[in-house]
């Protein structure tokens, strides 16, 4: 879809499944990415979900775990796919790796914008995790 190619930082977009309306969009690492930005570029189509894979650093807070994407610095909260618990398998794996000294992670899941309680027009980014794994930082040559 040509409209997706006009997203700031888009490297390539490819139609993966016409019936499902599924596109693969590859972005430059420093590009800001929010569902609302993608929604503006898909014209009259509804954006049902935005699945992303990001590399960055998590920070374990008292009640939530946050994540900062490498390159863009985009910040979001991390949630396990099971909303009943915040100690599900993906978050637990990240916590275990943080304790072991790992600092860089690749995370995948559905990125969504959620209204912040008690704040009229403000939204936060939440990544509902499907996968999370520690990765080794690239070594400088």
C-alpha positions as CSV (number, residue, x, y, z in Angstrom):
1,X,0.0,0.0,0.0
2,X,1.6,3.2,-1.1
3,X,0.1,5.1,1.8
4,X,2.1,3.0,4.2
5,X,5.3,3.8,2.3
6,X,4.7,7.4,3.2
7,X,5.0,6.7,6.9
8,X,7.9,8.6,8.4
9,X,10.8,6.1,8.5
10,X,9.2,3.4,6.3
11,X,11.8,1.3,4.5
12,X,9.4,-1.0,2.8
13,X,5.8,-2.2,2.9
14,X,4.4,-5.4,1.5
15,X,0.9,-6.9,1.3
16,X,1.1,-10.3,3.1
17,X,-2.6,-11.4,3.0
18,X,-5.2,-9.6,0.9
19,X,-8.2,-11.2,2.5
20,X,-7.0,-10.4,6.0
21,X,-5.7,-6.9,5.0
22,X,-2.3,-7.9,6.5
23,X,0.7,-5.8,5.6
24,X,4.4,-6.1,6.7
25,X,6.0,-2.7,7.2
26,X,9.7,-2.4,7.9
27,X,10.7,0.8,9.6
28,X,14.0,2.6,10.3
29,X,15.0,2.0,13.9
30,X,14.8,5.7,14.8
31,X,11.3,6.1,13.5
32,X,8.4,7.0,15.9
33,X,5.7,4.4,15.7
34,X,2.2,4.8,17.2
35,X,-1.0,3.2,16.1
36,X,-2.6,6.6,15.6
37,X,0.2,7.5,13.1
38,X,-0.4,4.3,11.1
39,X,-4.2,4.8,11.2
40,X,-3.8,8.2,9.5
41,X,-2.0,6.5,6.6
42,X,-4.4,3.7,5.9
43,X,-7.1,6.0,4.6
44,X,-10.7,4.6,5.0
45,X,-9.5,1.3,6.4
46,X,-9.8,0.3,10.0
47,X,-6.6,-0.5,11.8
48,X,-7.5,-3.7,13.8
49,X,-4.1,-4.2,15.4
50,X,-0.5,-3.2,15.0
51,X,1.9,-6.0,15.6
52,X,5.5,-4.9,16.2
53,X,9.0,-6.3,17.0
54,X,11.3,-3.9,18.8
55,X,14.7,-4.0,20.4
56,X,15.4,-1.9,23.5
57,X,15.7,-1.8,27.3
58,X,13.1,-2.6,29.9
59,X,12.8,-1.1,33.3
60,X,11.0,-2.9,36.1
61,X,8.9,-0.6,38.2
62,X,6.9,-1.2,41.3
63,X,3.6,-1.8,39.5
64,X,4.5,-1.9,35.8
65,X,7.4,-2.7,33.5
66,X,8.3,0.0,31.0
67,X,10.3,-0.4,27.7
68,X,12.3,2.1,25.8
69,X,12.8,1.3,22.1
70,X,16.4,1.5,20.8
71,X,16.9,4.3,18.3
72,X,13.5,6.1,18.6
73,X,13.5,6.2,22.4
74,X,9.7,5.4,22.2
75,X,8.5,4.5,25.7
76,X,5.7,2.1,26.5
77,X,4.4,-0.2,29.2
78,X,4.8,-3.9,28.8
79,X,1.9,-6.4,29.5
80,X,1.7,-10.1,29.2
81,X,-0.9,-11.4,26.8
82,X,-2.8,-12.7,29.8
83,X,-4.3,-9.5,31.3
84,X,-5.2,-11.2,34.6
85,X,-1.6,-11.2,35.8
86,X,1.4,-8.9,35.4
87,X,3.7,-11.8,36.3
88,X,3.0,-13.9,33.2
89,X,5.6,-15.8,31.3
90,X,7.0,-13.0,29.1
91,X,7.4,-10.5,31.9
92,X,8.8,-13.1,34.2
93,X,11.4,-14.1,31.6
94,X,12.4,-10.4,31.2
95,X,12.7,-10.0,35.0
96,X,14.8,-13.2,35.3
97,X,17.1,-11.9,32.5
98,X,17.4,-8.4,34.1
99,X,18.4,-10.1,37.4
100,X,21.0,-12.0,35.4
101,X,22.5,-8.8,34.1
102,X,21.0,-8.7,30.6
103,X,20.0,-5.2,29.5
104,X,18.9,-5.5,25.8
105,X,15.8,-7.3,24.7
106,X,13.8,-8.1,21.5
107,X,10.0,-7.9,22.2
108,X,7.1,-8.7,19.9
109,X,3.4,-8.1,20.3
110,X,0.5,-5.9,19.7
111,X,1.1,-2.2,20.2
112,X,-1.9,-0.1,21.3
113,X,-2.7,3.3,22.6
114,X,-4.7,3.4,25.8
115,X,-6.4,6.3,27.5
116,X,-4.8,7.3,30.8
117,X,-7.2,7.3,33.7
118,X,-7.9,10.8,35.1
119,X,-6.3,12.5,32.1
120,X,-8.9,13.6,29.5
121,X,-7.0,13.4,26.2
122,X,-3.8,11.7,27.1
123,X,-2.9,8.2,25.9
124,X,0.0,5.9,26.7
125,X,1.5,3.1,24.6
126,X,1.1,-0.4,25.8
127,X,2.8,-3.4,24.2
128,X,0.9,-6.7,24.8
129,X,3.7,-9.2,24.7
130,X,3.7,-12.4,22.5
131,X,7.5,-12.9,22.8
132,X,10.4,-11.5,24.7
133,X,14.1,-12.5,24.6
134,X,17.4,-11.1,25.8
135,X,19.7,-10.2,22.9
136,X,23.4,-9.5,22.8
137,X,24.4,-5.9,22.0
138,X,26.2,-5.5,18.7
139,X,29.9,-5.2,19.3
140,X,31.7,-2.1,18.0
141,X,34.4,-2.8,15.4
